[in-house]
Amino acid sequence: MSTRAAVASAVIAAVSAVASTVSAVYGVDASRDLGNAQRRDAAQAAISQYVVQMSELDRTGGSSRRNEIVTLATQVDSLIAQYGQSELHLSASTYRLTGLFLTLSTTDLELAEHMARESLKLSARMEPDGAGGSRMADPLEALQAHRVIADVAAQNLDFTKMNREYETALEITGSEGKRNRYIRTEARQFTRVYWALSAMMLVDDLGKPSAAQCDEVRRRADAARADFEALGKNPEIVRRANRIESNKCSTWIDLSALQKY
């Protein structure tokens, strides 16, 4: 073999070796990416399933399934911490529902509020509306998240924070309701009804409310009178009414009738 041929052969062999190495590296990276994608997809599926399970436990057992709901919510939180929102791309409702089931059936209020605030980060951000202005990404989810935080505040006996969060929810129905009839009407009605029931629950848990606190509770009940009549009885309202043991501030609301569906 001539010197030139030998050099050419060596160069070809070297190029082939490099190509093989590069191919192997890319193969490993591709395999790793595929594995990460599969694990991420599995985490997303698991979180969705956990939320469905929490919903069923809350619907059928309520506070008697408290430990199971907390366990599922903790698993959701753990998976989010492991992968991050940037990888999971969870919806605002996933966070908000996890917080909601915690507030309705458990005492893990810290995690409940954390989930609601994560929902707000996604739903309350402003984005272009296509007409040179801006609008809230998901106003319905945002106002519902504020209601969850208000519920947490009520259970923590914080009148000021509870009122502030419900006021913010109502402000959203005003500012964003023109684009959505449900937000303008039904969401506003439910917000006022929940506000009245949360206030009643708060003073019920206080033991002996003050005259000023009872005045506030009666104002909330009176403000929601038409809303109670418009909405009638439904599982969401009955569910919240059942958390109240007594009508300590003597509002017009008939708890015994409201607590039966």
Phi, psi and chi 1 to 4 in degrees:
 res  aa     phi    psi   chi1   chi2   chi3   chi4
   1 MET       -  135.0  178.8 -175.6  -64.8      -
   2 SER   -70.6  162.9   67.9      -      -      -
   3 THR   -59.9  -42.0  -59.0      -      -      -
   4 ARG   -63.2  -42.9 -179.0  176.1  -63.6  176.3
   5 ALA   -64.2  -39.3      -      -      -      -
   6 ALA   -64.2  -41.7      -      -      -      -
   7 VAL   -63.7  -44.5  170.4      -      -      -
   8 ALA   -60.5  -42.7      -      -      -      -
   9 SER   -63.1  -40.2  179.0      -      -      -
  10 ALA   -65.7  -40.5      -      -      -      -
  11 VAL   -64.2  -44.4  169.0      -      -      -
  12 ILE   -59.8  -43.6  -67.9  171.7      -      -
  13 ALA   -62.7  -40.5      -      -      -      -
  14 ALA   -66.1  -43.8      -      -      -      -
  15 VAL   -62.1  -40.5  169.8      -      -      -
  16 SER   -63.5  -39.2  -63.1      -      -      -
  17 ALA   -65.2  -43.8      -      -      -      -
  18 VAL   -62.6  -43.7  170.6      -      -      -
  19 ALA   -61.0  -41.4      -      -      -      -
  20 SER   -63.6  -40.9  -63.0      -      -      -
  21 THR   -64.5  -46.1  -58.6      -      -      -
  22 VAL   -61.2  -43.2  170.3      -      -      -
  23 SER   -61.3  -41.1  177.9      -      -      -
  24 ALA   -64.5  -42.4      -      -      -      -
  25 VAL   -62.4  -47.6  169.3      -      -      -
  26 TYR   -63.1  -34.8  -84.6  106.9      -      -
  27 GLY   -64.1  -41.8      -      -      -      -
  28 VAL   -64.2  -44.3  169.2      -      -      -
  29 ASP   -62.8  -42.5  -72.6  -17.7      -      -
  30 ALA   -64.2  -41.3      -      -      -      -
  31 SER   -64.1  -40.4  177.7      -      -      -
  32 ARG   -65.6  -43.1 -176.5 -177.3  -63.1  115.4
  33 ASP   -62.0  -40.7  -70.1  -17.7      -      -
  34 LEU   -63.8  -42.6  177.9   60.2      -      -
  35 GLY   -63.6  -41.6      -      -      -      -
  36 ASN   -64.2  -41.1  -71.0  -21.3      -      -
  37 ALA   -64.1  -40.7      -      -      -      -
  38 GLN   -65.3  -40.9  -70.2  174.3  -26.1      -
  39 ARG   -67.2  -38.5  -73.6 -171.6  -71.0  -87.3
  40 ARG   -64.0  -44.7 -179.6 -161.2   61.5 -144.8
  41 ASP   -62.7  -38.4  -68.7  -13.7      -      -
  42 ALA   -65.3  -38.1      -      -      -      -
  43 ALA   -65.6  -43.2      -      -      -      -
  44 GLN   -60.4  -44.1  -68.9  170.2  -32.6      -
  45 ALA   -64.6  -40.6      -      -      -      -
  46 ALA   -64.4  -42.8      -      -      -      -
  47 ILE   -61.8  -44.2  -71.8  171.5      -      -
  48 SER   -60.2  -41.9  -64.6      -      -      -
  49 GLN   -66.9  -38.8 -177.5   59.8   34.4      -
  50 TYR   -62.4  -40.0  -66.6  154.6      -      -
  51 VAL   -66.3  -41.1  172.6      -      -      -
  52 VAL   -61.6  -43.3  170.1      -      -      -
  53 GLN   -63.5  -41.6  -72.1  178.4  -91.0      -
  54 MET   -61.6  -41.1  -79.9 -172.0  -79.1      -
  55 SER   -59.7  -45.4  174.1      -      -      -
  56 GLU   -67.1  -41.5 -176.9   64.7   15.2      -
  57 LEU   -64.3  -40.9  -69.9  169.3      -      -
  58 ASP   -66.0  -39.6  174.9   73.4      -      -
  59 ARG   -69.2  -39.1 -175.6 -177.0   67.6   81.4
  60 THR   -95.8  -28.7   59.1      -      -      -
  61 GLY  -124.1  -22.3      -      -      -      -
  62 GLY    58.1 -134.0      -      -      -      -
  63 SER   -65.4  -19.6   58.1      -      -      -
  64 SER   -70.5  -16.4   66.5      -      -      -
  65 ARG  -106.9   23.4  -46.9  -61.1  -67.5  -88.3
  66 ARG   -52.2  -50.6  175.1 -178.5  -54.8  166.7
  67 ASN   -62.9  -38.6  -67.4  -21.4      -      -
  68 GLU   -66.9  -40.2  -65.3  165.2   84.2      -
  69 ILE   -65.3  -43.3  -67.7  171.9      -      -
  70 VAL   -62.5  -41.6  169.3      -      -      -
  71 THR   -60.8  -45.5  -63.6      -      -      -
  72 LEU   -64.5  -42.7  -70.3  168.5      -      -
  73 ALA   -64.3  -36.7      -      -      -      -
  74 THR   -66.4  -37.2  -58.7      -      -      -
  75 GLN   -66.0  -38.4  -70.1  173.5  -32.0      -
  76 VAL   -61.0  -48.3  168.8      -      -      -
  77 ASP   -60.3  -39.5 -172.1   43.8      -      -
  78 SER   -65.2  -42.8  177.8      -      -      -
  79 LEU   -66.9  -37.9  -74.9  170.7      -      -
  80 ILE   -64.4  -42.3  -66.4  171.5      -      -
  81 ALA   -64.4  -34.0      -      -      -      -
  82 GLN   -72.7  -43.2 -179.5  179.1  -10.3      -
  83 TYR  -102.5  -32.7  -70.6   93.9      -      -
  84 GLY    86.9  150.3      -      -      -      -
  85 GLN   -62.5  -33.0  172.4   62.2   16.8      -
  86 SER   -63.5  -25.2   60.7      -      -      -
  87 GLU   -93.9  -38.0  -71.6  -70.2  -35.4      -
  88 LEU   -83.8  -30.9  -65.6  172.7      -      -
  89 HIS    53.4   48.5  -56.8  -67.4      -      -
  90 LEU   -72.8  152.1  -60.1  176.3      -      -
  91 SER   -79.7  160.5   66.3      -      -      -
  92 ALA   -60.7  -35.3      -      -      -      -
  93 SER   -66.6  -30.7   62.8      -      -      -
  94 THR   -61.4  -45.7  -62.9      -      -      -
  95 TYR   -66.4  -46.6  -71.3  100.3      -      -
  96 ARG   -64.8  -41.8 -167.6 -101.9  -51.0  168.3
  97 LEU   -65.7  -38.2  -72.9  170.3      -      -
  98 THR   -60.4  -44.6  -58.2      -      -      -
  99 GLY   -64.7  -39.1      -      -      -      -
 100 LEU   -62.2  -47.9  175.7   65.5      -      -
 101 PHE   -66.2  -30.4  -61.5  134.5      -      -
 102 LEU   -67.4  -42.0  -74.1  168.8      -      -
 103 THR   -71.2  -35.7   60.0      -      -      -
 104 LEU   -74.0  -33.1  -70.7  178.0      -      -
 105 SER  -125.1   -4.9  -64.9      -      -      -
 106 THR  -134.2 -179.3   83.7      -      -      -
 107 THR  -113.8   13.5   54.8      -      -      -
 108 ASP   -84.3   71.6 -164.9  -17.7      -      -
 109 LEU   -76.3  -27.2  -59.0  179.3      -      -
 110 GLU   -64.2  -47.1 -177.3  176.2   -4.7      -
 111 LEU   -67.3  -35.8 -178.6   55.8      -      -
 112 ALA   -60.2  -46.9      -      -      -      -
 113 GLU   -67.6  -37.8 -179.1  164.1   -8.4      -
 114 HIS   -58.9  -44.4  168.0   71.4      -      -
 115 MET   -65.5  -40.2  -72.5  -66.1  178.7      -
 116 ALA   -64.4  -38.6      -      -      -      -
 117 ARG   -71.0  -32.7  -67.8 -159.6  179.1  -80.4
 118 GLU   -65.5  -37.2  -70.3  -59.8  -50.9      -
 119 SER   -61.9  -40.7  175.0      -      -      -
 120 LEU   -63.4  -36.6  -83.1  177.3      -      -
 121 LYS   -57.7  -36.1  -71.8 -179.2 -176.8  178.5
 122 LEU   -85.5  -42.1  -62.5  172.5      -      -
 123 SER   -86.0  -28.8   59.1      -      -      -
 124 ALA   -94.2   -1.9      -      -      -      -
 125 ARG   -67.6  148.0   71.3 -178.0 -172.2  -82.8
 126 MET   -92.1  141.8  -56.9  -55.1  -68.5      -
 127 GLU  -141.1  159.1   58.9 -175.0   20.6      -
 128 PRO   -58.1  141.3  -24.0   34.9      -      -
 129 ASP   -97.8    2.8   64.3   -0.5      -      -
 130 GLY    85.2   -2.4      -      -      -      -
 131 ALA  -125.9   24.1      -      -      -      -
 132 GLY    87.1   -0.9      -      -      -      -
 133 GLY  -113.6 -158.3      -      -      -      -
 134 SER  -140.5  157.8   61.5      -      -      -
 135 ARG  -145.9  162.1   64.0 -178.4  177.1 -173.6
 136 MET   -69.9  139.5 -166.7  172.3  -71.7      -
 137 ALA   -58.2  -46.3      -      -      -      -
 138 ASP  -149.0   82.3 -167.5  -22.3      -      -
 139 PRO   -61.1  -34.3   19.6  -32.1      -      -
 140 LEU   -63.7  -46.7 -179.9   57.6      -      -
 141 GLU   -63.1  -38.8  -81.2  -62.5  -28.3      -
 142 ALA   -62.7  -47.6      -      -      -      -
 143 LEU   -68.0  -32.9   71.9   87.3      -      -
 144 GLN   -67.7  -37.0  -70.4  175.1  -35.8      -
 145 ALA   -64.9  -39.8      -      -      -      -
 146 HIS   -62.7  -35.2  -80.2  -65.7      -      -
 147 ARG   -67.1  -36.2  -66.6 -165.4  -48.8 -141.7
 148 VAL   -63.2  -44.5  171.3      -      -      -
 149 ILE   -64.8  -37.0  -62.4  171.7      -      -
 150 ALA   -63.2  -39.3      -      -      -      -
 151 ASP   -64.0  -41.6 -163.7  -58.0      -      -
 152 VAL   -59.5  -45.6  169.8      -      -      -
 153 ALA   -61.0  -40.5      -      -      -      -
 154 ALA   -61.8  -42.0      -      -      -      -
 155 GLN   -70.2  -24.5  -67.5 -174.9   60.0      -
 156 ASN   -89.3    7.9  -76.5  -31.1      -      -
 157 LEU    61.9   34.8  -51.0 -177.7      -      -
 158 ASP  -107.8   92.3 -170.5  -23.8      -      -
 159 PHE   -60.9  -45.1 -118.5  123.3      -      -
 160 THR   -61.3  -48.2  -59.3      -      -      -
 161 LYS   -67.2  -40.9 -176.9  175.4  178.6  179.9
 162 MET   -57.2  -49.2  177.5 -165.1   72.9      -
 163 ASN   -61.9  -41.7  -72.7  -18.0      -      -
 164 ARG   -61.5  -42.4 -177.3  174.2   66.7 -113.9
 165 GLU   -69.6  -40.0  -67.5  -62.9  -33.0      -
 166 TYR   -67.8  -37.2  -85.1  122.5      -      -
 167 GLU   -61.2  -41.1  -74.5  168.0   -3.4      -
 168 THR   -64.0  -40.8  -58.2      -      -      -
 169 ALA   -60.5  -41.9      -      -      -      -
 170 LEU   -68.5  -34.7  -76.5 -179.9      -      -
 171 GLU   -61.0  -37.1  -72.9  171.1    2.6      -
 172 ILE   -65.9  -39.0  -67.3  173.4      -      -
 173 THR   -63.3  -29.3   68.1      -      -      -
 174 GLY   -78.7  -44.6      -      -      -      -
 175 SER   -77.8  -30.9   62.4      -      -      -
 176 GLU  -109.3  -10.0  -60.2  -70.5  -26.5      -
 177 GLY   -65.3  -24.6      -      -      -      -
 178 LYS   -63.1  -20.0   57.1 -176.4  175.3  -68.6
 179 ARG   -93.1  -11.3  -62.3 -174.6  177.6   94.7
 180 ASN  -149.9  116.9 -175.5  -55.1      -      -
 181 ARG   -62.3  -38.9 -179.2 -169.9  174.1  -79.9
 182 TYR   -61.4  -43.9 -179.9   83.2      -      -
 183 ILE   -64.1  -39.8  -68.3  174.0      -      -
 184 ARG   -68.8  -34.6 -178.0  174.3   66.0 -108.7
 185 THR  -111.9  -75.0  -53.5      -      -      -
 186 GLU   -62.8  -42.5  -73.8   91.2  -23.1      -
 187 ALA   -62.0  -36.5      -      -      -      -
 188 ARG   -66.0  -42.4 -179.1  175.6  -66.2  174.2
 189 GLN   -63.6  -46.8  -68.1  170.8  -28.3      -
 190 PHE   -62.2  -38.5  -85.1  108.9      -      -
 191 THR   -61.9  -44.4  -61.4      -      -      -
 192 ARG   -67.8  -37.2  -72.8 -167.7  -71.6 -119.0
 193 VAL   -64.8  -47.2  165.2      -      -      -
 194 TYR   -62.5  -36.9  -68.5  171.8      -      -
 195 TRP   -60.9  -46.1 -166.5  -12.5      -      -
 196 ALA   -61.5  -44.5      -      -      -      -
 197 LEU   -69.5  -37.2  -66.3  175.0      -      -
 198 SER   -63.3  -40.8  -70.3      -      -      -
 199 ALA   -64.2  -40.3      -      -      -      -
 200 MET   -65.5  -39.8  -68.4  177.8   69.9      -
 201 MET   -64.5  -40.7  178.5 -179.3   65.9      -
 202 LEU   -60.2  -50.7 -169.5  159.7      -      -
 203 VAL   -69.9  -28.5  -62.5      -      -      -
 204 ASP   -62.9  -39.2 -172.4   43.4      -      -
 205 ASP   -77.4  -19.2  -69.5  -18.1      -      -
 206 LEU   -67.9  -30.7  -86.0  176.4      -      -
 207 GLY   101.5  -68.0      -      -      -      -
 208 LYS  -135.7   93.3 -171.8  175.4 -178.4  179.9
 209 PRO   -70.0  154.9   25.9  -34.7      -      -
 210 SER   -80.2  167.9   66.8      -      -      -
 211 ALA   -61.7  -38.9      -      -      -      -
 212 ALA   -65.6  -39.4      -      -      -      -
 213 GLN   -66.4  -40.8  -71.8  167.5  -28.0      -
 214 CYS   -67.0  -35.7  -85.4      -      -      -
 215 ASP   -59.4  -42.4  -74.7  -16.5      -      -
 216 GLU   -64.7  -42.1  172.9   65.9   15.5      -
 217 VAL   -62.8  -43.5  171.8      -      -      -
 218 ARG   -65.4  -36.2  -75.3 -169.7  -72.0  -90.4
 219 ARG   -61.8  -42.7  -80.4 -164.1  -63.7  -87.7
 220 ARG   -65.2  -41.6  -62.7  -86.9   59.5   84.7
 221 ALA   -65.5  -43.4      -      -      -      -
 222 ASP   -64.5  -39.2  -70.3  -16.2      -      -
 223 ALA   -64.9  -24.6      -      -      -      -
 224 ALA  -102.4    5.8      -      -      -      -
 225 ARG   -55.7  -50.7 -175.2 -173.3  -68.5  -90.6
 226 ALA   -64.6  -31.6      -      -      -      -
 227 ASP   -70.3  -40.6  -57.1  -54.6      -      -
 228 PHE   -59.4  -42.7  -86.9   99.9      -      -
 229 GLU   -67.7  -38.1  -66.5  172.4   -3.7      -
 230 ALA   -69.9  -39.2      -      -      -      -
 231 LEU   -84.4  -27.8  -64.8  174.2      -      -
 232 GLY    67.7 -157.4      -      -      -      -
 233 LYS   -98.9  133.1  -70.8  170.7   63.4  174.9
 234 ASN  -145.5  164.7   65.2   61.9      -      -
 235 PRO   -55.9  -35.4  -27.2   36.0      -      -
 236 GLU   -66.6  -42.4  -71.4  -65.1  -46.4      -
 237 ILE   -71.2  -44.9  -67.7  174.7      -      -
 238 VAL   -60.4  -40.4  172.7      -      -      -
 239 ARG   -57.9  -42.6  178.4   73.0  178.3   78.3
 240 ARG   -75.6  -36.7  -74.3  163.0  173.1   78.3
 241 ALA   -63.9  -32.5      -      -      -      -
 242 ASN   -69.5  -10.8  -84.5  -41.7      -      -
 243 ARG   -85.0   -5.6  -62.1 -173.2  -63.2  175.4
 244 ILE  -102.7  124.2  -52.9  167.3      -      -
 245 GLU   -85.3  -37.3  -67.2 -175.5    7.1      -
 246 SER  -148.1  153.5   60.7      -      -      -
 247 ASN   -90.3   73.6 -169.3   -8.2      -      -
 248 LYS   -65.8  -25.9  -72.4 -171.8  176.0  179.1
 249 CYS  -100.5   11.5  -66.4      -      -      -
 250 SER    53.5   50.6  -59.1      -      -      -
 251 THR   -74.6  171.0   69.9      -      -      -
 252 TRP   -73.0  -12.5   62.8  -92.3      -      -
 253 ILE   -70.3  126.4  -62.9  173.0      -      -
 254 ASP   -88.4   94.7 -176.5   -7.1      -      -
 255 LEU   -62.5  -42.4  -83.1  178.6      -      -
 256 SER   -59.4  -36.4   61.1      -      -      -
 257 ALA   -76.1  -37.1      -      -      -      -
 258 LEU   -71.8  -25.6 -166.5   59.5      -      -
 259 GLN   -83.1   -1.6  -70.3  167.5  -19.3      -
 260 LYS  -112.1  132.0  -60.3  172.5 -176.1  176.6
 261 TYR  -116.1      - -173.7   71.1      -      -
